[in-house]
Amino acid sequence: MNGYQLEMRIIGTKLPKPKTKPVSGFGMIKSDRPSVPVDFDPAELLK
């Protein structure tokens, strides 16, 4: 990470090309940070 910006670069692939296109990228990036609850509302922090 560079400050608050995430940089990703593809340097090569070792896997065969998939036969179908992925529908979403959900779960492709992993983090060690705790997850944010689905009902989290950042506007609540401004009150």
CHARMM-style PDB file with segment names, atoms N, HN, CA, C and O in Angstrom:
ATOM      1  N   MET     1       0.841  -1.188   0.000  1.00  0.00      PROA
ATOM      2  CA  MET     1       0.000   0.000   0.000  1.00  0.00      PROA
ATOM      3  C   MET     1       0.877   1.239   0.000  1.00  0.00      PROA
ATOM      4  O   MET     1       1.974   1.263   0.558  1.00  0.00      PROA
ATOM      5  N   ASN     2       0.361   2.240  -0.633  1.00  0.00      PROA
ATOM      6  HN  ASN     2      -0.530   2.221  -1.086  1.00  0.00      PROA
ATOM      7  CA  ASN     2       1.056   3.516  -0.716  1.00  0.00      PROA
ATOM      8  C   ASN     2       0.142   4.567  -0.104  1.00  0.00      PROA
ATOM      9  O   ASN     2      -0.694   5.134  -0.808  1.00  0.00      PROA
ATOM     10  N   GLY     3       0.281   4.841   1.201  1.00  0.00      PROA
ATOM     11  HN  GLY     3       0.960   4.381   1.773  1.00  0.00      PROA
ATOM     12  CA  GLY     3      -0.645   5.747   1.871  1.00  0.00      PROA
ATOM     13  C   GLY     3      -2.017   5.105   1.931  1.00  0.00      PROA
ATOM     14  O   GLY     3      -2.180   4.025   2.498  1.00  0.00      PROA
ATOM     15  N   TYR     4      -3.007   5.772   1.346  1.00  0.00      PROA
ATOM     16  HN  TYR     4      -2.874   6.650   0.886  1.00  0.00      PROA
ATOM     17  CA  TYR     4      -4.365   5.233   1.309  1.00  0.00      PROA
ATOM     18  C   TYR     4      -4.711   4.698  -0.074  1.00  0.00      PROA
ATOM     19  O   TYR     4      -5.885   4.492  -0.380  1.00  0.00      PROA
ATOM     20  N   GLN     5      -3.725   4.477  -0.895  1.00  0.00      PROA
ATOM     21  HN  GLN     5      -2.771   4.645  -0.647  1.00  0.00      PROA
ATOM     22  CA  GLN     5      -3.949   4.004  -2.257  1.00  0.00      PROA
ATOM     23  C   GLN     5      -3.405   2.591  -2.384  1.00  0.00      PROA
ATOM     24  O   GLN     5      -2.283   2.309  -1.962  1.00  0.00      PROA
ATOM     25  N   LEU     6      -4.186   1.725  -2.955  1.00  0.00      PROA
ATOM     26  HN  LEU     6      -5.097   1.954  -3.298  1.00  0.00      PROA
ATOM     27  CA  LEU     6      -3.777   0.345  -3.169  1.00  0.00      PROA
ATOM     28  C   LEU     6      -3.344   0.204  -4.612  1.00  0.00      PROA
ATOM     29  O   LEU     6      -4.089   0.558  -5.526  1.00  0.00      PROA
ATOM     30  N   GLU     7      -2.149  -0.308  -4.821  1.00  0.00      PROA
ATOM     31  HN  GLU     7      -1.544  -0.596  -4.078  1.00  0.00      PROA
ATOM     32  CA  GLU     7      -1.642  -0.516  -6.169  1.00  0.00      PROA
ATOM     33  C   GLU     7      -1.504  -2.004  -6.414  1.00  0.00      PROA
ATOM     34  O   GLU     7      -0.931  -2.722  -5.594  1.00  0.00      PROA
ATOM     35  N   MET     8      -2.030  -2.474  -7.549  1.00  0.00      PROA
ATOM     36  HN  MET     8      -2.495  -1.890  -8.215  1.00  0.00      PROA
ATOM     37  CA  MET     8      -1.931  -3.883  -7.906  1.00  0.00      PROA
ATOM     38  C   MET     8      -1.369  -3.978  -9.312  1.00  0.00      PROA
ATOM     39  O   MET     8      -1.766  -3.231 -10.206  1.00  0.00      PROA
ATOM     40  N   ARG     9      -0.452  -4.894  -9.492  1.00  0.00      PROA
ATOM     41  HN  ARG     9      -0.130  -5.500  -8.765  1.00  0.00      PROA
ATOM     42  CA  ARG     9       0.134  -5.110 -10.814  1.00  0.00      PROA
ATOM     43  C   ARG     9       0.165  -6.604 -11.094  1.00  0.00      PROA
ATOM     44  O   ARG     9       0.486  -7.405 -10.216  1.00  0.00      PROA
ATOM     45  N   ILE    10      -0.167  -6.967 -12.310  1.00  0.00      PROA
ATOM     46  HN  ILE    10      -0.427  -6.316 -13.023  1.00  0.00      PROA
ATOM     47  CA  ILE    10      -0.087  -8.368 -12.727  1.00  0.00      PROA
ATOM     48  C   ILE    10       1.303  -8.576 -13.304  1.00  0.00      PROA
ATOM     49  O   ILE    10       1.700  -7.898 -14.252  1.00  0.00      PROA
ATOM     50  N   ILE    11       2.035  -9.512 -12.730  1.00  0.00      PROA
ATOM     51  HN  ILE    11       1.712 -10.062 -11.960  1.00  0.00      PROA
ATOM     52  CA  ILE    11       3.385  -9.767 -13.213  1.00  0.00      PROA
ATOM     53  C   ILE    11       3.476 -11.072 -14.000  1.00  0.00      PROA
ATOM     54  O   ILE    11       4.531 -11.404 -14.540  1.00  0.00      PROA
ATOM     55  N   GLY    12       2.407 -11.784 -14.060  1.00  0.00      PROA
ATOM     56  HN  GLY    12       1.550 -11.515 -13.621  1.00  0.00      PROA
ATOM     57  CA  GLY    12       2.381 -13.037 -14.810  1.00  0.00      PROA
ATOM     58  C   GLY    12       1.371 -13.990 -14.203  1.00  0.00      PROA
ATOM     59  O   GLY    12       0.927 -13.808 -13.070  1.00  0.00      PROA
ATOM     60  N   THR    13       1.020 -14.990 -14.958  1.00  0.00      PROA
ATOM     61  HN  THR    13       1.381 -15.138 -15.878  1.00  0.00      PROA
ATOM     62  CA  THR    13       0.081 -15.984 -14.442  1.00  0.00      PROA
ATOM     63  C   THR    13       0.670 -17.372 -14.630  1.00  0.00      PROA
ATOM     64  O   THR    13       1.371 -17.646 -15.605  1.00  0.00      PROA
ATOM     65  N   LYS    14       0.378 -18.214 -13.703  1.00  0.00      PROA
ATOM     66  HN  LYS    14      -0.192 -17.992 -12.912  1.00  0.00      PROA
ATOM     67  CA  LYS    14       0.808 -19.599 -13.794  1.00  0.00      PROA
ATOM     68  C   LYS    14      -0.385 -20.534 -13.930  1.00  0.00      PROA
ATOM     69  O   LYS    14      -0.226 -21.741 -14.115  1.00  0.00      PROA
ATOM     70  N   LEU    15      -1.589 -19.959 -13.837  1.00  0.00      PROA
ATOM     71  HN  LEU    15      -1.718 -18.979 -13.686  1.00  0.00      PROA
ATOM     72  CA  LEU    15      -2.794 -20.761 -13.929  1.00  0.00      PROA
ATOM     73  C   LEU    15      -3.315 -20.763 -15.357  1.00  0.00      PROA
ATOM     74  O   LEU    15      -3.129 -19.784 -16.080  1.00  0.00      PROA
ATOM     75  N   PRO    16      -3.962 -21.839 -15.778  1.00  0.00      PROA
ATOM     76  CA  PRO    16      -4.568 -21.824 -17.109  1.00  0.00      PROA
ATOM     77  C   PRO    16      -5.715 -20.828 -17.163  1.00  0.00      PROA
ATOM     78  O   PRO    16      -6.337 -20.538 -16.141  1.00  0.00      PROA
ATOM     79  N   LYS    17      -5.996 -20.310 -18.335  1.00  0.00      PROA
ATOM     80  HN  LYS    17      -5.491 -20.546 -19.165  1.00  0.00      PROA
ATOM     81  CA  LYS    17      -7.092 -19.362 -18.483  1.00  0.00      PROA
ATOM     82  C   LYS    17      -8.414 -20.057 -18.162  1.00  0.00      PROA
ATOM     83  O   LYS    17      -8.647 -21.181 -18.607  1.00  0.00      PROA
ATOM     84  N   PRO    18      -9.284 -19.392 -17.390  1.00  0.00      PROA
ATOM     85  CA  PRO    18     -10.582 -19.993 -17.070  1.00  0.00      PROA
ATOM     86  C   PRO    18     -11.453 -20.077 -18.326  1.00  0.00      PROA
ATOM     87  O   PRO    18     -11.313 -19.280 -19.254  1.00  0.00      PROA
ATOM     88  N   LYS    19     -12.341 -21.046 -18.330  1.00  0.00      PROA
ATOM     89  HN  LYS    19     -12.454 -21.693 -17.577  1.00  0.00      PROA
ATOM     90  CA  LYS    19     -13.222 -21.234 -19.486  1.00  0.00      PROA
ATOM     91  C   LYS    19     -14.393 -20.271 -19.469  1.00  0.00      PROA
ATOM     92  O   LYS    19     -15.031 -20.045 -20.497  1.00  0.00      PROA
ATOM     93  N   THR    20     -14.680 -19.698 -18.298  1.00  0.00      PROA
ATOM     94  HN  THR    20     -14.162 -19.882 -17.463  1.00  0.00      PROA
ATOM     95  CA  THR    20     -15.758 -18.717 -18.189  1.00  0.00      PROA
ATOM     96  C   THR    20     -15.209 -17.460 -17.537  1.00  0.00      PROA
ATOM     97  O   THR    20     -14.231 -17.517 -16.792  1.00  0.00      PROA
ATOM     98  N   LYS    21     -15.838 -16.322 -17.818  1.00  0.00      PROA
ATOM     99  HN  LYS    21     -16.633 -16.275 -18.423  1.00  0.00      PROA
ATOM    100  CA  LYS    21     -15.421 -15.065 -17.209  1.00  0.00      PROA
ATOM    101  C   LYS    21     -15.921 -15.020 -15.767  1.00  0.00      PROA
ATOM    102  O   LYS    21     -17.038 -15.452 -15.484  1.00  0.00      PROA
ATOM    103  N   PRO    22     -15.091 -14.496 -14.846  1.00  0.00      PROA
ATOM    104  CA  PRO    22     -15.574 -14.358 -13.473  1.00  0.00      PROA
ATOM    105  C   PRO    22     -16.702 -13.335 -13.402  1.00  0.00      PROA
ATOM    106  O   PRO    22     -16.677 -12.322 -14.102  1.00  0.00      PROA
ATOM    107  N   VAL    23     -17.686 -13.605 -12.556  1.00  0.00      PROA
ATOM    108  HN  VAL    23     -17.706 -14.427 -11.987  1.00  0.00      PROA
ATOM    109  CA  VAL    23     -18.832 -12.714 -12.403  1.00  0.00      PROA
ATOM    110  C   VAL    23     -18.484 -11.566 -11.468  1.00  0.00      PROA
ATOM    111  O   VAL    23     -18.970 -10.451 -11.656  1.00  0.00      PROA
ATOM    112  N   SER    24     -17.658 -11.818 -10.471  1.00  0.00      PROA
ATOM    113  HN  SER    24     -17.263 -12.724 -10.318  1.00  0.00      PROA
ATOM    114  CA  SER    24     -17.284 -10.762  -9.532  1.00  0.00      PROA
ATOM    115  C   SER    24     -15.893 -11.056  -8.998  1.00  0.00      PROA
ATOM    116  O   SER    24     -15.380 -12.166  -9.143  1.00  0.00      PROA
ATOM    117  N   GLY    25     -15.294 -10.061  -8.386  1.00  0.00      PROA
ATOM    118  HN  GLY    25     -15.710  -9.159  -8.268  1.00  0.00      PROA
ATOM    119  CA  GLY    25     -13.978 -10.225  -7.785  1.00  0.00      PROA
ATOM    120  C   GLY    25     -14.056 -10.395  -6.279  1.00  0.00      PROA
ATOM    121  O   GLY    25     -13.037 -10.315  -5.594  1.00  0.00      PROA
ATOM    122  N   PHE    26     -15.265 -10.632  -5.748  1.00  0.00      PROA
ATOM    123  HN  PHE    26     -16.094 -10.697  -6.304  1.00  0.00      PROA
ATOM    124  CA  PHE    26     -15.450 -10.755  -4.305  1.00  0.00      PROA
ATOM    125  C   PHE    26     -14.562 -11.862  -3.747  1.00  0.00      PROA
ATOM    126  O   PHE    26     -14.566 -12.987  -4.247  1.00  0.00      PROA
ATOM    127  N   GLY    27     -13.813 -11.534  -2.718  1.00  0.00      PROA
ATOM    128  HN  GLY    27     -13.810 -10.620  -2.312  1.00  0.00      PROA
ATOM    129  CA  GLY    27     -12.979 -12.524  -2.045  1.00  0.00      PROA
ATOM    130  C   GLY    27     -11.605 -12.706  -2.650  1.00  0.00      PROA
ATOM    131  O   GLY    27     -10.828 -13.526  -2.161  1.00  0.00      PROA
ATOM    132  N   MET    28     -11.275 -11.963  -3.704  1.00  0.00      PROA
ATOM    133  HN  MET    28     -11.905 -11.296  -4.101  1.00  0.00      PROA
ATOM    134  CA  MET    28      -9.974 -12.142  -4.345  1.00  0.00      PROA
ATOM    135  C   MET    28      -8.847 -11.463  -3.573  1.00  0.00      PROA
ATOM    136  O   MET    28      -7.693 -11.885  -3.661  1.00  0.00      PROA
ATOM    137  N   ILE    29      -9.174 -10.409  -2.812  1.00  0.00      PROA
ATOM    138  HN  ILE    29     -10.111 -10.067  -2.740  1.00  0.00      PROA
ATOM    139  CA  ILE    29      -8.162  -9.706  -2.027  1.00  0.00      PROA
ATOM    140  C   ILE    29      -8.371 -10.057  -0.561  1.00  0.00      PROA
ATOM    141  O   ILE    29      -9.456  -9.859  -0.015  1.00  0.00      PROA
ATOM    142  N   LYS    30      -7.342 -10.572   0.062  1.00  0.00      PROA
ATOM    143  HN  LYS    30      -6.460 -10.733  -0.381  1.00  0.00      PROA
ATOM    144  CA  LYS    30      -7.418 -10.986   1.461  1.00  0.00      PROA
ATOM    145  C   LYS    30      -6.759  -9.930   2.348  1.00  0.00      PROA
ATOM    146  O   LYS    30      -5.827  -9.250   1.920  1.00  0.00      PROA
ATOM    147  N   SER    31      -7.243  -9.795   3.577  1.00  0.00      PROA
ATOM    148  HN  SER    31      -8.001 -10.347   3.925  1.00  0.00      PROA
ATOM    149  CA  SER    31      -6.704  -8.834   4.531  1.00  0.00      PROA
ATOM    150  C   SER    31      -6.649  -9.471   5.909  1.00  0.00      PROA
ATOM    151  O   SER    31      -7.457 -10.335   6.249  1.00  0.00      PROA
ATOM    152  N   ASP    32      -5.677  -9.026   6.693  1.00  0.00      PROA
ATOM    153  HN  ASP    32      -5.020  -8.324   6.417  1.00  0.00      PROA
ATOM    154  CA  ASP    32      -5.569  -9.493   8.076  1.00  0.00      PROA
ATOM    155  C   ASP    32      -6.381  -8.627   9.023  1.00  0.00      PROA
ATOM    156  O   ASP    32      -6.523  -8.959  10.200  1.00  0.00      PROA
ATOM    157  N   ARG    33      -6.916  -7.516   8.521  1.00  0.00      PROA
ATOM    158  HN  ARG    33      -6.801  -7.246   7.565  1.00  0.00      PROA
ATOM    159  CA  ARG    33      -7.734  -6.629   9.350  1.00  0.00      PROA
ATOM    160  C   ARG    33      -9.092  -7.267   9.629  1.00  0.00      PROA
ATOM    161  O   ARG    33      -9.583  -8.068   8.834  1.00  0.00      PROA
ATOM    162  N   PRO    34      -9.699  -6.906  10.769  1.00  0.00      PROA
ATOM    163  CA  PRO    34     -11.039  -7.433  11.039  1.00  0.00      PROA
ATOM    164  C   PRO    34     -12.051  -6.869  10.043  1.00  0.00      PROA
ATOM    165  O   PRO    34     -11.908  -5.737   9.580  1.00  0.00      PROA
ATOM    166  N   SER    35     -13.049  -7.642   9.723  1.00  0.00      PROA
ATOM    167  HN  SER    35     -13.165  -8.561  10.099  1.00  0.00      PROA
ATOM    168  CA  SER    35     -14.051  -7.204   8.745  1.00  0.00      PROA
ATOM    169  C   SER    35     -14.970  -6.143   9.350  1.00  0.00      PROA
ATOM    170  O   SER    35     -15.117  -6.049  10.569  1.00  0.00      PROA
ATOM    171  N   VAL    36     -15.580  -5.356   8.482  1.00  0.00      PROA
ATOM    172  HN  VAL    36     -15.461  -5.432   7.492  1.00  0.00      PROA
ATOM    173  CA  VAL    36     -16.521  -4.315   8.886  1.00  0.00      PROA
ATOM    174  C   VAL    36     -17.920  -4.919   8.847  1.00  0.00      PROA
ATOM    175  O   VAL    36     -18.270  -5.583   7.871  1.00  0.00      PROA
ATOM    176  N   PRO    37     -18.726  -4.706   9.882  1.00  0.00      PROA
ATOM    177  CA  PRO    37     -20.085  -5.262   9.873  1.00  0.00      PROA
ATOM    178  C   PRO    37     -20.893  -4.744   8.674  1.00  0.00      PROA
ATOM    179  O   PRO    37     -20.699  -3.607   8.245  1.00  0.00      PROA
ATOM    180  N   VAL    38     -21.783  -5.557   8.144  1.00  0.00      PROA
ATOM    181  HN  VAL    38     -21.941  -6.481   8.493  1.00  0.00      PROA
ATOM    182  CA  VAL    38     -22.567  -5.163   6.972  1.00  0.00      PROA
ATOM    183  C   VAL    38     -23.501  -4.004   7.268  1.00  0.00      PROA
ATOM    184  O   VAL    38     -23.891  -3.284   6.349  1.00  0.00      PROA
ATOM    185  N   ASP    39     -23.870  -3.805   8.527  1.00  0.00      PROA
ATOM    186  HN  ASP    39     -23.553  -4.390   9.273  1.00  0.00      PROA
ATOM    187  CA  ASP    39     -24.771  -2.698   8.859  1.00  0.00      PROA
ATOM    188  C   ASP    39     -24.007  -1.434   9.286  1.00  0.00      PROA
ATOM    189  O   ASP    39     -24.616  -0.498   9.805  1.00  0.00      PROA
ATOM    190  N   PHE    40     -22.691  -1.397   9.077  1.00  0.00      PROA
ATOM    191  HN  PHE    40     -22.196  -2.157   8.656  1.00  0.00      PROA
ATOM    192  CA  PHE    40     -21.879  -0.227   9.424  1.00  0.00      PROA
ATOM    193  C   PHE    40     -22.249   0.954   8.547  1.00  0.00      PROA
ATOM    194  O   PHE    40     -22.312   0.826   7.324  1.00  0.00      PROA
ATOM    195  N   ASP    41     -22.495   2.105   9.161  1.00  0.00      PROA
ATOM    196  HN  ASP    41     -22.444   2.209  10.155  1.00  0.00      PROA
ATOM    197  CA  ASP    41     -22.859   3.327   8.442  1.00  0.00      PROA
ATOM    198  C   ASP    41     -21.846   4.410   8.811  1.00  0.00      PROA
ATOM    199  O   ASP    41     -21.880   4.918   9.932  1.00  0.00      PROA
ATOM    200  N   PRO    42     -20.941   4.779   7.890  1.00  0.00      PROA
ATOM    201  CA  PRO    42     -19.937   5.783   8.228  1.00  0.00      PROA
ATOM    202  C   PRO    42     -20.530   7.137   8.594  1.00  0.00      PROA
ATOM    203  O   PRO    42     -19.883   7.918   9.293  1.00  0.00      PROA
ATOM    204  N   ALA    43     -21.739   7.434   8.142  1.00  0.00      PROA
ATOM    205  HN  ALA    43     -22.264   6.800   7.575  1.00  0.00      PROA
ATOM    206  CA  ALA    43     -22.392   8.701   8.495  1.00  0.00      PROA
ATOM    207  C   ALA    43     -22.646   8.789   9.991  1.00  0.00      PROA
ATOM    208  O   ALA    43     -22.704   9.888  10.541  1.00  0.00      PROA
ATOM    209  N   GLU    44     -22.798   7.654  10.657  1.00  0.00      PROA
ATOM    210  HN  GLU    44     -22.751   6.760  10.210  1.00  0.00      PROA
ATOM    211  CA  GLU    44     -23.009   7.643  12.110  1.00  0.00      PROA
ATOM    212  C   GLU    44     -21.798   8.205  12.858  1.00  0.00      PROA
ATOM    213  O   GLU    44     -21.943   8.699  13.976  1.00  0.00      PROA
ATOM    214  N   LEU    45     -20.620   8.137  12.265  1.00  0.00      PROA
ATOM    215  HN  LEU    45     -20.501   7.736  11.357  1.00  0.00      PROA
ATOM    216  CA  LEU    45     -19.417   8.643  12.914  1.00  0.00      PROA
ATOM    217  C   LEU    45     -19.400  10.170  12.961  1.00  0.00      PROA
ATOM    218  O   LEU    45     -18.704  10.754  13.792  1.00  0.00      PROA
ATOM    219  N   LEU    46     -20.158  10.820  12.080  1.00  0.00      PROA
ATOM    220  HN  LEU    46     -20.723  10.345  11.405  1.00  0.00      PROA
ATOM    221  CA  LEU    46     -20.185  12.281  12.004  1.00  0.00      PROA
ATOM    222  C   LEU    46     -21.171  12.905  12.973  1.00  0.00      PROA
ATOM    223  O   LEU    46     -21.159  14.121  13.164  1.00  0.00      PROA
ATOM    224  N   LYS    47     -22.014  12.107  13.580  1.00  0.00      PROA
ATOM    225  HN  LYS    47     -22.024  11.119  13.424  1.00  0.00      PROA
ATOM    226  CA  LYS    47     -23.027  12.646  14.504  1.00  0.00      PROA
ATOM    227  C   LYS    47     -22.441  12.966  15.841  1.00  0.00      PROA
ATOM    228  OT1 LYS    47     -23.154  13.427  16.733  1.00  0.00      PROA
TER     229      LYS     47
END
